[in-house]
Amino acid sequence: MVLHSASAGSTTLLYKQATHFALAFGVMLIIAQIPPYLFRRYSPYLMLFGIFLLLLVLLFGSTSGGAQRWLDLGFVRFQPSELMKVIVPIAIASILSEKTLPPKPLPILISIVSIVVIVLLIAKQPDLGTSLLIGASGIYVLFFSGIRIQLIKYNNWLNFGLIGALISGGGYIAWNYLLMAYQKKRILTLIDPSSDPLGSGYHILQSKIAIGSGGLFGKGIEQGSQSQLNFLPEHTTDFIFAVIAEELGFIGVLLLFTIYGLIIYRCLIISFKSEDTFSKLLGASLTLIFFTYIFVNIGMVSGLLPVVGVPLPLISYGGSSLITLMASFGIIMSIRKHKTPSYLAKL
């Protein structure tokens, strides 16, 4: 309904998205039939396969919009970094669940190195937003594994000074040597969108107008001025949340949050009730990734975070992100459906 309104009643767009959803739903059902221990067993091969695809992108990938992120096989064009959104949590969960928790230093080191390699390969495309989100997916597994962090004593100002120096130094290096010009511009635009209202700040300003004009009950389906008159850019993909806020208002946004909350709650319950450590880590991390994409998209559209190419899960138009998301749900369904073999349940 929202996509129909955002696209000004485009039946072509709806048919394409229906095809994407049918394909994604099929992928979810197929993956749900695969026992979780098979993901664990073949996780090293999945990781190597993912790294191989990322290297192919850097060497032979097709370019669009100044970014080299896709592999064109002739009959299909896809983005390998989307696969890593699922592969990285599987691989890190497999590494950390080999022994009892909390993990020992060696598995933690291997996990961190693996995450850094993937993040650097994707950032090289360049796709900083996706690389950071995929890096976060690996960090979530470390978090749920109970990794021990030495707490800082409040009376030890030297520790605070060292950490402050590290953060400041890292920020200086990132700003002067790692971030590209357009990435710096996005950060500056976040601080003051009005500095370039017709350029880099246009997206955020129009999005804020759409969100603020929705009021309590919204203007009604297909009645939003920002989307229907094309003031709001990318209104069928990254900025579709602004369409929801304008046309359905605060009540519509609350309904959307409620649906998302129920999905997250159900996925966490399934993860925590699973029988083995691998399934717990994998299910919980995939759930938190789902939450992160919601948080980042809404924060971006609301002007609280820099603009990055993160679609709103289950709502935005697009095929590859929807298939990846449904594949994650398929893994969680598999965790719920299959009993863990006794020799793995003890691990």
C-alpha positions as CSV (number, residue, x, y, z in Angstrom):
1,M,0.0,0.0,0.0
2,V,2.8,2.4,1.0
3,L,4.9,1.5,-2.1
4,H,1.8,2.0,-4.3
5,S,1.3,5.5,-2.9
6,A,5.0,6.4,-3.0
7,S,5.3,5.4,-6.6
8,A,2.3,7.4,-7.7
9,G,0.4,4.2,-8.5
10,S,3.1,2.6,-10.7
11,T,1.9,-0.9,-11.4
12,T,5.3,-1.8,-13.0
13,L,7.1,-1.0,-9.8
14,L,4.5,-3.1,-7.8
15,Y,4.9,-6.1,-10.1
16,K,8.6,-6.0,-9.8
17,Q,8.5,-5.8,-6.1
18,A,5.9,-8.6,-6.0
19,T,8.4,-10.7,-8.0
20,H,11.2,-9.8,-5.6
21,F,9.0,-10.7,-2.6
22,A,8.0,-14.1,-4.2
23,L,11.7,-14.9,-4.9
24,A,12.7,-13.8,-1.4
25,F,9.9,-15.8,0.2
26,G,11.0,-18.9,-1.7
27,V,14.6,-18.4,-0.5
28,M,13.3,-18.1,3.1
29,L,11.4,-21.3,2.9
30,I,14.3,-23.2,1.3
31,I,16.8,-22.0,3.9
32,A,14.3,-22.8,6.7
33,Q,14.7,-26.5,5.7
34,I,18.5,-26.5,6.3
35,P,19.5,-27.5,9.8
36,P,21.6,-24.9,11.6
37,Y,24.5,-27.3,12.2
38,L,25.1,-27.5,8.5
39,F,25.6,-23.7,8.4
40,R,28.1,-24.1,11.2
41,R,29.9,-27.0,9.4
42,Y,30.3,-25.2,6.1
43,S,30.8,-21.7,7.5
44,P,34.6,-21.6,6.6
45,Y,33.7,-22.3,3.0
46,L,31.0,-19.7,3.0
47,M,33.4,-17.1,4.3
48,L,36.1,-18.0,1.7
49,F,33.4,-17.9,-1.1
50,G,32.3,-14.5,0.1
51,I,35.8,-13.1,0.2
52,F,36.4,-14.6,-3.3
53,L,33.3,-12.7,-4.6
54,L,34.4,-9.5,-3.1
55,L,37.8,-9.8,-4.7
56,L,36.1,-10.4,-8.1
57,V,34.2,-7.2,-7.6
58,L,37.4,-5.2,-7.1
59,L,38.9,-6.8,-10.1
60,F,36.1,-7.2,-12.6
61,G,33.0,-5.6,-11.0
62,S,30.7,-3.4,-12.9
63,T,30.5,0.3,-12.0
64,S,27.4,2.5,-11.3
65,G,27.3,5.9,-9.8
66,G,31.0,6.0,-9.3
67,A,31.0,2.8,-7.2
68,Q,32.2,-0.6,-8.2
69,R,29.9,-2.9,-6.2
70,W,28.3,-5.4,-8.6
71,L,29.1,-8.5,-10.5
72,D,27.4,-8.8,-13.9
73,L,27.0,-12.4,-15.0
74,G,25.1,-11.5,-18.1
75,F,21.7,-13.0,-17.0
76,V,21.8,-11.4,-13.5
77,R,23.6,-8.5,-11.8
78,F,24.0,-8.8,-8.0
79,Q,25.9,-7.2,-5.1
80,P,28.1,-9.7,-3.2
81,S,28.3,-7.5,-0.2
82,E,24.6,-8.3,0.4
83,L,25.6,-12.0,0.9
84,M,28.1,-11.0,3.5
85,K,25.3,-9.6,5.7
86,V,24.4,-13.3,6.4
87,I,27.8,-15.0,5.9
88,V,29.7,-12.9,8.4
89,P,27.4,-13.6,11.4
90,I,27.4,-17.3,10.5
91,A,31.2,-17.5,10.3
92,I,31.8,-15.5,13.5
93,A,29.2,-17.4,15.4
94,S,30.9,-20.6,14.3
95,I,34.3,-19.5,15.4
96,L,33.1,-18.3,18.8
97,S,31.0,-21.3,19.6
98,E,33.8,-23.9,19.1
99,K,34.6,-23.7,22.9
100,T,32.8,-22.7,26.0
101,L,31.8,-19.0,26.5
102,P,33.0,-16.4,27.1
103,P,35.5,-17.0,24.2
104,K,39.3,-17.3,24.6
105,P,41.6,-14.6,23.2
106,L,42.5,-16.7,20.0
107,P,38.9,-17.0,18.7
108,I,38.3,-13.4,19.5
109,L,41.5,-12.4,17.5
110,I,40.5,-14.6,14.5
111,S,37.0,-13.1,14.6
112,I,38.2,-9.5,14.7
113,V,40.7,-10.1,11.8
114,S,38.0,-11.7,9.7
115,I,35.6,-8.8,10.3
116,V,38.3,-6.2,9.5
117,V,39.2,-8.0,6.2
118,I,35.6,-8.0,5.1
119,V,35.0,-4.4,6.1
120,L,38.1,-3.2,4.2
121,L,37.2,-5.1,1.1
122,I,33.7,-3.6,1.0
123,A,34.9,-0.1,2.0
124,K,37.3,-0.3,-1.0
125,Q,34.4,-0.5,-3.5
126,P,33.6,2.2,-2.0
127,D,30.6,1.4,0.2
128,L,31.4,2.7,3.7
129,G,27.8,2.4,5.0
130,T,27.4,-1.2,4.1
131,S,30.9,-2.1,5.3
132,L,30.3,-0.5,8.8
133,L,26.9,-2.3,9.1
134,I,28.4,-5.6,8.2
135,G,31.2,-5.0,10.6
136,A,28.6,-4.3,13.2
137,S,27.0,-7.7,12.5
138,G,30.2,-9.4,13.5
139,I,30.6,-7.2,16.6
140,Y,27.1,-8.2,17.7
141,V,28.1,-11.9,17.7
142,L,31.1,-10.9,19.9
143,F,28.8,-9.0,22.2
144,F,26.4,-11.9,22.6
145,S,29.2,-14.3,23.2
146,G,30.0,-12.5,26.5
147,I,33.4,-11.2,25.5
148,R,35.0,-9.8,28.6
149,I,36.0,-6.1,28.6
150,Q,38.2,-4.7,31.3
151,L,36.2,-1.9,33.0
152,I,37.9,1.4,33.4
153,K,38.2,2.8,36.9
154,Y,36.5,6.1,37.3
155,N,39.4,7.5,39.3
156,N,42.0,6.5,36.8
157,W,42.2,9.7,34.6
158,L,45.1,8.3,32.7
159,N,42.9,5.6,31.1
160,F,40.4,8.3,30.1
161,G,43.2,10.3,28.6
162,L,44.6,7.4,26.6
163,I,41.1,6.5,25.3
164,G,40.4,10.1,24.4
165,A,43.7,10.4,22.6
166,L,43.0,7.1,20.6
167,I,39.5,8.4,19.6
168,S,40.9,11.8,18.6
169,G,43.8,10.3,16.7
170,G,41.5,7.8,15.0
171,G,39.1,10.5,14.0
172,Y,41.9,12.7,12.6
173,I,43.3,9.8,10.5
174,A,39.8,8.9,9.3
175,W,38.9,12.4,8.3
176,N,42.2,13.3,6.6
177,Y,43.2,10.0,5.0
178,L,40.3,7.5,4.9
179,L,37.0,9.4,4.2
180,M,36.3,10.6,0.7
181,A,35.1,14.0,-0.2
182,Y,31.4,13.0,-0.6
183,Q,31.5,11.2,2.8
184,K,32.9,14.2,4.6
185,K,30.2,16.3,2.9
186,R,27.5,14.0,4.3
187,I,28.8,14.4,7.8
188,L,29.0,18.2,7.5
189,T,25.5,18.2,6.0
190,L,24.2,16.3,9.0
191,I,25.4,19.0,11.3
192,D,23.9,21.8,9.2
193,P,21.6,20.8,6.3
194,S,20.7,24.4,5.6
195,S,24.2,25.1,4.6
196,D,23.5,23.6,1.2
197,P,19.6,23.4,0.9
198,L,19.6,22.7,-2.8
199,G,22.5,20.4,-2.8
200,S,23.8,17.9,-0.2
201,G,21.2,19.1,2.4
202,Y,18.2,18.8,0.1
203,H,17.4,15.1,1.0
204,I,17.3,15.7,4.8
205,L,15.4,19.0,4.6
206,Q,12.7,17.6,2.4
207,S,12.4,14.5,4.5
208,K,12.0,16.5,7.7
209,I,9.3,18.6,6.0
210,A,7.4,15.4,5.0
211,I,7.7,13.9,8.5
212,G,6.7,17.0,10.3
213,S,3.7,17.8,8.1
214,G,2.1,14.4,8.7
215,G,0.8,15.3,12.1
216,L,-1.1,12.8,14.2
217,F,-3.2,11.0,11.6
218,G,-1.4,12.0,8.4
219,K,-2.6,13.5,5.2
220,G,-4.0,10.2,3.8
221,I,-2.8,7.6,1.2
222,E,-1.6,9.3,-2.0
223,Q,-2.3,12.7,-0.4
224,G,1.3,13.6,0.6
225,S,2.6,16.7,-1.1
226,Q,6.3,15.9,-0.7
227,S,6.1,12.5,-2.3
228,Q,3.3,13.0,-4.8
229,L,4.9,16.2,-6.2
230,N,8.4,14.7,-6.2
231,F,9.9,17.1,-3.7
232,L,11.1,14.0,-1.7
233,P,14.0,12.2,-3.4
234,E,14.3,8.4,-3.4
235,H,10.8,8.2,-2.0
236,T,10.3,4.5,-3.0
237,T,13.6,3.3,-1.5
238,D,15.7,4.9,1.2
239,F,13.3,7.7,2.1
240,I,10.0,5.8,2.1
241,F,9.7,6.2,5.9
242,A,9.1,9.9,5.3
243,V,6.2,8.9,3.0
244,I,4.7,6.8,5.8
245,A,5.1,9.6,8.3
246,E,3.5,12.2,6.0
247,E,0.6,10.1,4.8
248,L,-0.2,8.0,7.8
249,G,1.1,10.3,10.5
250,F,2.3,9.5,14.0
251,I,-0.3,6.7,14.4
252,G,0.9,5.0,11.2
253,V,4.5,5.3,12.5
254,L,3.5,3.7,15.8
255,L,1.8,0.9,14.0
256,L,4.9,0.3,11.9
257,F,7.1,0.3,15.1
258,T,4.7,-2.1,16.8
259,I,5.0,-4.6,13.9
260,Y,8.8,-4.3,13.9
261,G,8.8,-4.8,17.7
262,L,6.8,-8.0,17.5
263,I,9.1,-9.4,14.8
264,I,12.2,-8.6,16.8
265,Y,10.6,-10.0,20.0
266,R,9.7,-13.2,18.4
267,C,13.1,-13.7,16.8
268,L,14.9,-13.1,20.1
269,I,12.6,-15.6,21.9
270,I,13.4,-18.2,19.3
271,S,17.1,-17.5,19.5
272,F,17.3,-17.6,23.3
273,K,15.3,-20.8,23.5
274,S,17.6,-22.7,21.0
275,E,19.6,-25.6,22.3
276,D,23.2,-24.9,21.2
277,T,25.5,-21.9,21.5
278,F,25.9,-21.4,17.7
279,S,22.2,-21.1,17.2
280,K,21.8,-18.6,20.1
281,L,24.6,-16.4,18.8
282,L,23.5,-16.5,15.2
283,G,19.8,-16.0,15.8
284,A,20.4,-13.1,18.2
285,S,22.9,-11.4,16.0
286,L,20.7,-11.6,12.9
287,T,17.8,-10.1,14.9
288,L,20.0,-7.2,16.1
289,I,21.1,-6.6,12.5
290,F,17.4,-6.3,11.5
291,F,16.9,-3.8,14.3
292,T,20.1,-1.9,13.2
293,Y,18.8,-1.4,9.7
294,I,15.6,-0.1,11.0
295,F,17.4,2.3,13.4
296,V,19.9,3.5,10.8
297,N,17.2,4.1,8.1
298,I,14.9,6.0,10.3
299,G,17.8,7.9,11.9
300,M,19.0,8.9,8.5
301,V,15.6,10.0,7.2
302,S,15.0,12.0,10.4
303,G,18.3,13.8,10.1
304,L,19.9,12.1,13.2
305,L,22.4,10.1,11.2
306,P,24.4,10.7,7.9
307,V,22.6,9.7,4.7
308,V,23.7,6.2,3.7
309,G,22.1,3.7,1.3
310,V,20.2,1.7,3.8
311,P,16.6,0.7,2.8
312,L,13.7,0.4,5.3
313,P,13.3,-3.4,5.9
314,L,10.3,-5.0,4.3
315,I,9.0,-1.6,3.0
316,S,11.5,-0.1,0.6
317,Y,11.6,-1.1,-3.1
318,G,14.5,-3.4,-4.0
319,G,15.3,-7.0,-4.5
320,S,18.8,-7.9,-3.1
321,S,18.2,-6.4,0.3
322,L,14.8,-8.1,0.6
323,I,16.3,-11.5,-0.3
324,T,19.1,-11.1,2.2
325,L,16.6,-10.1,4.9
326,M,14.3,-13.1,4.2
327,A,17.3,-15.4,4.1
328,S,18.0,-14.2,7.7
329,F,14.4,-15.0,8.7
330,G,14.8,-18.4,7.1
331,I,17.8,-19.1,9.3
332,I,15.9,-18.1,12.4
333,M,13.0,-20.3,11.2
334,S,15.4,-23.2,10.8
335,I,16.7,-22.6,14.4
336,R,13.1,-22.9,15.6
337,K,12.2,-26.0,13.4
338,H,15.2,-28.3,13.8
339,K,16.5,-29.9,16.9
340,T,20.3,-29.8,17.4
341,P,22.1,-33.1,17.4
342,S,23.1,-34.2,20.9
343,Y,26.8,-33.9,20.3
344,L,26.4,-30.3,19.2
345,A,23.9,-29.3,21.8
346,K,26.5,-29.7,24.5
347,L,28.8,-27.2,22.9
